[in-house]
Amino acid sequence: MPALLESPPSEPPRARSSSSGGFFLYVVPTLLYIGAVFASGIMRGGPAFPSLGPLPRDKVAHFVAFGGMALVVLRTVRFTMGELRLRTQLAVAVAVASVLGALLELVQAALPFRDAELLDWVADTLGALAAAAFAWRALRLPREPK
C-alpha cells in the first residue's frame, strides 16, 4: 500500500486524534499543502506551467493540485474519522477538496490581479474525484501476507 494512503495506527479514534505526534504526522502536512495551494493561487501572476500541447495548462494544474489535496485530506480524515467506512472517508476528502477549490475561486474573484473561473473549480473537483478513485483502488487491493 502506498505510504501516503497508509492507515494510521489502529488505536481508538479519540486516542489518535488527541495524540500530538499523530497531529503533526497526519494533520499538519494537510494544512501546509492547503496553504501552499492557496498561496500559489493568490500570487500576482501565479505559477508558470510548462506547455502540455492542446490541454489547457492551468486546468491540468488545478486537476493535479486538487487531486493531491484530496489525498492529503484523506490521510487526515482516516486519522481523525477512522471509524467511518472507506467510501464515506473518500466522499469527505473529495467534498473538502472541492469546497476549498470553490473557496479559492471566490478569493481570486475578489483580487484585482486574478480571475476566477467556473472551469477551474470543475478541474479541482475532477482531480479530487480521480484521486479518490485511485485511493479506492489502492486501499482495496488484496494485501500480501507478511
HUNORVEN-V264227 format. One record per residue. N is the residue number from 0. RES is the residue in one small letter. PHI is phi in radians with two decimals (999 if undefined). Layout:
N:RES:PHI
N:RES:PHI
This chain:
0:m:999
1:p:-1.04
2:a:-1.05
3:l:-1.04
4:l:-1.72
5:e:-0.95
6:s:-1.23
7:p:-1.19
8:p:-0.92
9:s:-1.54
10:e:-1.84
11:p:-0.97
12:p:-0.95
13:r:-1.11
14:a:-1.16
15:r:-1.14
16:s:-1.19
17:s:-1.58
18:s:-1.31
19:s:-1.18
20:g:-1.10
21:g:-1.15
22:f:-1.03
23:f:-1.23
24:l:-1.48
25:y:-1.93
26:v:-1.87
27:v:-1.01
28:p:-1.02
29:t:-1.16
30:l:-1.10
31:l:-1.13
32:y:-1.08
33:i:-1.06
34:g:-1.06
35:a:-1.14
36:v:-1.12
37:f:-1.16
38:a:-1.06
39:s:-1.22
40:g:-1.35
41:i:-1.94
42:m:-1.15
43:r:-1.19
44:g:1.48
45:g:1.19
46:p:-1.24
47:a:-1.62
48:f:-1.98
49:p:-1.20
50:s:-1.16
51:l:-2.17
52:g:1.24
53:p:-1.33
54:l:-1.30
55:p:-1.16
56:r:-1.00
57:d:-1.19
58:k:-1.23
59:v:-1.13
60:a:-1.10
61:h:-1.09
62:f:-0.99
63:v:-1.21
64:a:-1.09
65:f:-1.47
66:g:-1.14
67:g:-1.07
68:m:-1.09
69:a:-1.05
70:l:-1.19
71:v:-1.26
72:v:-1.13
73:l:-1.04
74:r:-1.01
75:t:-1.15
76:v:-1.11
77:r:-1.14
78:f:-1.35
79:t:-1.53
80:m:-2.29
81:g:-1.07
82:e:-1.35
83:l:-1.32
84:r:-1.16
85:l:-0.98
86:r:-1.02
87:t:-1.20
88:q:-1.04
89:l:-1.13
90:a:-1.10
91:v:-1.11
92:a:-1.08
93:v:-1.14
94:a:-1.08
95:v:-1.09
96:a:-1.08
97:s:-1.15
98:v:-1.11
99:l:-1.14
100:g:-1.10
101:a:-1.13
102:l:-1.09
103:l:-1.07
104:e:-1.13
105:l:-1.14
106:v:-1.10
107:q:-1.10
108:a:-1.12
109:a:-1.47
110:l:-1.62
111:p:-1.20
112:f:-1.84
113:r:-2.21
114:d:-2.07
115:a:-1.79
116:e:-2.37
117:l:-1.04
118:l:-1.16
119:d:-1.12
120:w:-1.13
121:v:-1.08
122:a:-1.11
123:d:-1.02
124:t:-1.19
125:l:-1.13
126:g:-1.10
127:a:-1.11
128:l:-1.13
129:a:-1.11
130:a:-1.12
131:a:-1.14
132:a:-1.11
133:f:-1.05
134:a:-1.12
135:w:-0.99
136:r:-1.15
137:a:-1.12
138:l:-1.40
139:r:-1.77
140:l:-1.11
141:p:-1.09
142:r:-1.54
143:e:-1.33
144:p:-1.15
145:k:-1.55
